[in-house]
């Protein structure tokens, strides 16, 4: 007889399997990422039908199988029905779920990641009168926190070349700062070329000095003072209310998207939904 175990988890991905079953990818507190079959979930009036939907949190009883585990019982403890009622909120939630799928581990506890995802899904669902910019703001906030939890936070406080602290200059309308993805964050556009200490190479009759030069890296994007300020505030628990509907979030989300895709080595497919949503709604927000 297959042994069973209990877990509390949120559904991040579902797909049809067989004639009436559903394969669910679940982020659990106790065991991290797992996949399990919800038998008969696609049948009419199945008790697992709604419980195997996206972003539903269940207390689960799961039976171990030879190839795939099987959900034998599910009791819903939380769901996010408001996400499905707004295309922007739904797209942003799927975007966050993709990032979680990239970083979640299996067969070990993932309580902090589980709690963080639920926190940001709750914030998205509770957004009143969400517009394109406020959705981008809360999406970017969640992405930044997930990157921080994975140990991939971009450097936004100091120049990656000089180590100098960076402060946005609002007095100069043309002020800009560079962002380099391979370098890991901000790069002062006026940063001098870095030269390492001289390397002395001894030869039988003479000495040769070899100078190693580190060139300024390719700049992936240039940010103005407002965009840098927003990036520097993303580590805070809450988004500043006065910038939640600012157009600068478009650039901030694009930067974080490119940065996340570079480090996870795969595209964020749900980002195309965000692009479509923004294209259809940005005229109403400006």
C-alpha positions, 0 to 999 in steps of 0.5 A: 500500500502506498504511504500517504503524507500531509502538506499545505500548498498553493497550486502554481500550474495545472495541466490535463492528463488522461481522460479526466485527471489534472496534474498540479504543480504545487508549492508546499510549505513542508516539501517545497515544489511537488507535482501530484495528480488530482484524479477525476478533477476535470469531471463535472461536480468533482470534489477536486475540480475547484480545489485543483485550480490556479492559486488555490491553497489547500491542506492536502493528503497525498499518496506516494506513487511509483511515478506520480503522487496522487491527491486523495483529499484536499481542503481549501483554506484560501483562494484568490477569486479576485485575481481572475476578475482582472486581466492585469492582476491575473497576468501579474500573478502568473508572472510571479508564479513563473519566477517561483517555479524557477527558484523553488526547490523540491523535497525540502521546506520552502515556507519563506517562499510560500509565505512571500508568494501568498503575501504578494498575491493578496496585495494584487487581489486587494488592489482597488481600481487597478490600473496598468501602472499600479499593477506594474508597481505591485508586480515589480515589488513582488519580483524584487522580493522574490529575487532577494529571497533567491539571493539575486538582488541587483545592486541598486545602492552603489556603483558596481564598478567604483563601489560609490554610493549612488544618489539620484540627482533631481536638480539635473533633468538630464541626469542618468545612471546605467544598469548592467545586467551581467555586472549585477546592477547600477553603473555610473556612466562617468565611472573611470576605467578601473586599473588593477595594481601592476603585476610584475613579471620577473625575467632573467635580465629584465622586468615587465609590467603587465597592466590589466584594465577592466572596461566599463561594461555594456549598459543594458538600460539608462535610468533617470532619477525617478526610476532609480528612486523607485528601484531603491525603494523596492526592498521596503515592505510597502510601496510608497503610495505617491508612486504607485501609479507613476509611469516610471514603473514601465521601465522598472518592470522591464529592468527586473524582467530582463535581470530575472530572465538572465539569472534564471536562464529562461524567458518569463512567458507570462510577461507577454500578457503583461505587455498586452495588458499594458498596451491595451490599458495605458492610454487610460492611465496617462 
